[in-house]
Amino acid sequence: AEAAGQLGVRTEDIAQFTRTMIALGETTNLTADQAAMSLAQLMNIMGTAPENVERLASALVDLGNNSATTERDILEMAMRIAGAGAVVGATESDVLALATALASAGIQAEAGGSSISRVLIEISTAVAQGSDKVGQFAAVAGMSARDFADAFRRDPVQATNAFIVGLGRMNEAGQDVFTTLERLGFSEILVRDALLRLASAGDLLTQSLETGARAWEQNRALAEEAEKRYATT
């Protein structure tokens, strides 16, 4: 509760925030203090409504339960994606899902966060400026330039996922993925590595996006996990 006050959580929201952080401390590899600090900062960056703190925590728990990574690693990665995610219009569950997929692919937070942030910003800039690159992104994703631009404006992370899935198809077909990435401005090793790992991981990002969105909507994962712990008291 003290951390919540320091981080700008409103007085009327502190009780719910505190209960949620304690539950996270009981059910994940985060301490309640770590959860409070990181989630409050993430909420500030993303502009998350205070009443959605439990939905955010539920998405985090469900993603951690259904992936090859931990809640702490997901949150650490998400903090590095949130700035770009907020700018392009990604949802909180999308940012957590992106973080989950990257961490599950064995990518470190600092490298993965900066890499995927650059991809989001590059695509967003191309769409906003109507540049020729939109057609190149669209071709990889298997769409027309107009459809890809519309898809990105509507749901930037799903459109980015379509691009990544397209890279996977190209790779399986034996096409020159490296030249394609270089042409798009993604020749930097860390960015290329992150994209290729996600592309090679099949539907990892797709599943993470579905899991995160469902957990946010249902808002049950944290409560159910906490109940199991509290029942042992």
LOTORDREN-407673 format. One record per residue (C-alpha): residue number from 0; x, y, z. Coordinates in steps of 0.5 Angstrom, whole numbers. Example, Ala and Ser with C-alpha at 12.3 -4.5 7.8 and 13.67 -1.06 7.14 Angstrom:
BEGIN
+-----+-------+-------+-------+
| pos |     u |     v |     w |
+-----+-------+-------+-------+
|   0 |    25 |    -9 |    16 |
|   1 |    27 |    -2 |    14 |
+-----+-------+-------+-------+
This chain:
BEGIN
+-----+-------+-------+-------+
| pos |     u |     v |     w |
+-----+-------+-------+-------+
|   0 |     0 |     0 |     0 |
|   1 |     6 |     5 |     2 |
|   2 |     9 |     3 |    -5 |
|   3 |     2 |     5 |    -9 |
|   4 |     2 |    11 |    -5 |
|   5 |     9 |    13 |    -8 |
|   6 |     7 |    11 |   -15 |
|   7 |     1 |    15 |   -15 |
|   8 |    -4 |    10 |   -14 |
|   9 |   -11 |    14 |   -12 |
|  10 |   -13 |    13 |    -5 |
|  11 |   -19 |    10 |    -7 |
|  12 |   -16 |     5 |   -11 |
|  13 |   -10 |     3 |    -6 |
|  14 |   -14 |    -3 |    -3 |
|  15 |   -15 |    -6 |    -9 |
|  16 |    -8 |    -5 |   -12 |
|  17 |    -6 |    -8 |    -5 |
|  18 |   -10 |   -14 |    -5 |
|  19 |    -8 |   -16 |   -12 |
|  20 |     0 |   -15 |   -11 |
|  21 |    -1 |   -19 |    -5 |
|  22 |    -4 |   -25 |    -9 |
|  23 |     1 |   -24 |   -14 |
|  24 |     7 |   -25 |    -9 |
|  25 |     3 |   -31 |    -7 |
|  26 |     2 |   -34 |   -13 |
|  27 |     8 |   -32 |   -18 |
|  28 |    16 |   -31 |   -17 |
|  29 |    15 |   -24 |   -16 |
|  30 |    15 |   -21 |    -9 |
|  31 |     9 |   -17 |    -7 |
|  32 |    14 |   -11 |    -7 |
|  33 |    17 |   -12 |   -14 |
|  34 |    10 |   -13 |   -17 |
|  35 |     7 |    -7 |   -14 |
|  36 |    13 |    -3 |   -17 |
|  37 |    13 |    -6 |   -24 |
|  38 |     6 |    -6 |   -25 |
|  39 |     5 |     1 |   -23 |
|  40 |    10 |     3 |   -27 |
|  41 |     7 |    -1 |   -33 |
|  42 |     0 |     2 |   -32 |
|  43 |     3 |     9 |   -32 |
|  44 |     6 |     8 |   -39 |
|  45 |     0 |     4 |   -42 |
|  46 |    -5 |     9 |   -39 |
|  47 |    -8 |     3 |   -35 |
|  48 |   -15 |     5 |   -32 |
|  49 |   -14 |     3 |   -24 |
|  50 |   -20 |    -1 |   -24 |
|  51 |   -16 |    -6 |   -29 |
|  52 |   -10 |    -8 |   -25 |
|  53 |   -13 |   -14 |   -23 |
|  54 |   -14 |   -16 |   -31 |
|  55 |    -7 |   -14 |   -32 |
|  56 |    -5 |   -19 |   -26 |
|  57 |    -9 |   -24 |   -29 |
|  58 |    -6 |   -24 |   -36 |
|  59 |     1 |   -24 |   -33 |
|  60 |    -1 |   -30 |   -29 |
|  61 |    -4 |   -34 |   -34 |
|  62 |     1 |   -32 |   -39 |
|  63 |     6 |   -35 |   -34 |
|  64 |     2 |   -41 |   -33 |
|  65 |     2 |   -43 |   -40 |
|  66 |     9 |   -41 |   -43 |
|  67 |    16 |   -43 |   -42 |
|  68 |    18 |   -37 |   -38 |
|  69 |    16 |   -34 |   -31 |
|  70 |    12 |   -28 |   -29 |
|  71 |    18 |   -24 |   -27 |
|  72 |    21 |   -25 |   -34 |
|  73 |    15 |   -23 |   -37 |
|  74 |    14 |   -17 |   -33 |
|  75 |    21 |   -15 |   -34 |
|  76 |    21 |   -15 |   -42 |
|  77 |    14 |   -12 |   -42 |
|  78 |    17 |    -6 |   -38 |
|  79 |    22 |    -5 |   -44 |
|  80 |    16 |    -6 |   -50 |
|  81 |    11 |    -1 |   -46 |
|  82 |    13 |     5 |   -49 |
|  83 |    13 |     3 |   -56 |
|  84 |     7 |    -1 |   -55 |
|  85 |     3 |     5 |   -52 |
|  86 |     5 |    10 |   -58 |
|  87 |     3 |     5 |   -63 |
|  88 |    -4 |     3 |   -59 |
|  89 |    -2 |    -4 |   -57 |
|  90 |    -7 |    -6 |   -51 |
|  91 |    -4 |    -8 |   -44 |
|  92 |    -5 |   -16 |   -46 |
|  93 |    -2 |   -15 |   -53 |
|  94 |     5 |   -12 |   -49 |
|  95 |     5 |   -18 |   -44 |
|  96 |     4 |   -23 |   -50 |
|  97 |     9 |   -20 |   -54 |
|  98 |    14 |   -20 |   -48 |
|  99 |    12 |   -28 |   -46 |
| 100 |    13 |   -30 |   -53 |
| 101 |    20 |   -27 |   -53 |
| 102 |    22 |   -29 |   -47 |
| 103 |    19 |   -36 |   -48 |
| 104 |    24 |   -36 |   -54 |
| 105 |    30 |   -35 |   -50 |
| 106 |    31 |   -28 |   -51 |
| 107 |    34 |   -23 |   -46 |
| 108 |    29 |   -17 |   -44 |
| 109 |    34 |   -12 |   -46 |
| 110 |    35 |   -15 |   -53 |
| 111 |    28 |   -17 |   -54 |
| 112 |    25 |   -11 |   -51 |
| 113 |    29 |    -6 |   -55 |
| 114 |    28 |   -10 |   -62 |
| 115 |    21 |   -11 |   -62 |
| 116 |    20 |    -4 |   -60 |
| 117 |    24 |    -2 |   -66 |
| 118 |    20 |    -7 |   -70 |
| 119 |    13 |    -4 |   -68 |
| 120 |    16 |     4 |   -69 |
| 121 |    19 |     2 |   -76 |
| 122 |    12 |    -1 |   -78 |
| 123 |     8 |     5 |   -75 |
| 124 |    12 |    10 |   -78 |
| 125 |    12 |     7 |   -85 |
| 126 |     4 |     6 |   -84 |
| 127 |     3 |    13 |   -82 |
| 128 |     8 |    16 |   -88 |
| 129 |     5 |    11 |   -93 |
| 130 |    12 |     9 |   -95 |
| 131 |    14 |     4 |  -100 |
| 132 |    16 |     0 |   -94 |
| 133 |     8 |    -2 |   -92 |
| 134 |     8 |    -6 |   -99 |
| 135 |    14 |   -10 |   -97 |
| 136 |    11 |   -11 |   -90 |
| 137 |     5 |   -13 |   -93 |
| 138 |     8 |   -18 |   -98 |
| 139 |    11 |   -22 |   -93 |
| 140 |     5 |   -22 |   -89 |
| 141 |     1 |   -24 |   -95 |
| 142 |    -4 |   -18 |   -95 |
| 143 |    -4 |   -12 |  -100 |
| 144 |    -1 |    -6 |   -98 |
| 145 |    -8 |    -3 |   -96 |
| 146 |   -10 |    -9 |   -92 |
| 147 |    -4 |    -9 |   -88 |
| 148 |    -4 |    -1 |   -86 |
| 149 |   -11 |    -2 |   -84 |
| 150 |   -10 |    -8 |   -80 |
| 151 |    -4 |    -5 |   -77 |
| 152 |    -8 |     2 |   -75 |
| 153 |   -14 |    -3 |   -72 |
| 154 |    -9 |    -8 |   -68 |
| 155 |    -2 |    -6 |   -69 |
| 156 |     1 |   -13 |   -65 |
| 157 |    -4 |   -17 |   -69 |
| 158 |    -1 |   -14 |   -76 |
| 159 |     6 |   -15 |   -73 |
| 160 |     4 |   -22 |   -72 |
| 161 |     2 |   -23 |   -79 |
| 162 |     9 |   -20 |   -81 |
| 163 |    13 |   -25 |   -77 |
| 164 |     8 |   -31 |   -79 |
| 165 |    10 |   -29 |   -86 |
| 166 |    17 |   -29 |   -84 |
| 167 |    16 |   -36 |   -82 |
| 168 |    13 |   -38 |   -88 |
| 169 |    19 |   -35 |   -92 |
| 170 |    24 |   -39 |   -88 |
| 171 |    20 |   -46 |   -89 |
| 172 |    20 |   -45 |   -96 |
| 173 |    27 |   -43 |   -97 |
| 174 |    27 |   -36 |   -99 |
| 175 |    32 |   -31 |   -97 |
| 176 |    29 |   -28 |   -91 |
| 177 |    36 |   -24 |   -89 |
| 178 |    36 |   -20 |   -95 |
| 179 |    28 |   -19 |   -94 |
| 180 |    30 |   -16 |   -87 |
| 181 |    36 |   -12 |   -89 |
| 182 |    31 |    -9 |   -94 |
| 183 |    26 |    -7 |   -89 |
| 184 |    32 |    -4 |   -85 |
| 185 |    32 |   -10 |   -80 |
| 186 |    40 |   -12 |   -81 |
| 187 |    42 |   -11 |   -74 |
| 188 |    44 |   -17 |   -71 |
| 189 |    39 |   -17 |   -64 |
| 190 |    33 |   -15 |   -68 |
| 191 |    34 |   -20 |   -74 |
| 192 |    35 |   -25 |   -68 |
| 193 |    29 |   -23 |   -65 |
| 194 |    25 |   -23 |   -71 |
| 195 |    28 |   -30 |   -73 |
| 196 |    27 |   -33 |   -67 |
| 197 |    19 |   -31 |   -66 |
| 198 |    18 |   -33 |   -74 |
| 199 |    21 |   -40 |   -72 |
| 200 |    17 |   -41 |   -66 |
| 201 |    11 |   -43 |   -70 |
| 202 |     5 |   -40 |   -67 |
| 203 |     8 |   -38 |   -61 |
| 204 |     6 |   -31 |   -61 |
| 205 |    -1 |   -32 |   -64 |
| 206 |    -2 |   -37 |   -58 |
| 207 |     1 |   -32 |   -53 |
| 208 |    -4 |   -26 |   -56 |
| 209 |   -10 |   -31 |   -55 |
| 210 |    -8 |   -33 |   -48 |
| 211 |    -7 |   -26 |   -46 |
| 212 |   -13 |   -23 |   -49 |
| 213 |   -18 |   -29 |   -46 |
| 214 |   -15 |   -28 |   -39 |
| 215 |   -16 |   -20 |   -39 |
| 216 |   -23 |   -21 |   -41 |
| 217 |   -24 |   -27 |   -36 |
| 218 |   -21 |   -24 |   -30 |
| 219 |   -20 |   -30 |   -27 |
| 220 |   -13 |   -33 |   -27 |
| 221 |   -10 |   -29 |   -21 |
| 222 |   -16 |   -30 |   -16 |
| 223 |   -17 |   -38 |   -18 |
| 224 |    -9 |   -38 |   -17 |
| 225 |    -9 |   -34 |   -10 |
| 226 |   -15 |   -39 |    -8 |
| 227 |   -11 |   -45 |    -8 |
| 228 |    -6 |   -42 |    -4 |
| 229 |   -10 |   -39 |     1 |
| 230 |   -14 |   -46 |     2 |
| 231 |    -8 |   -49 |     5 |
| 232 |    -7 |   -44 |    10 |
+-----+-------+-------+-------+
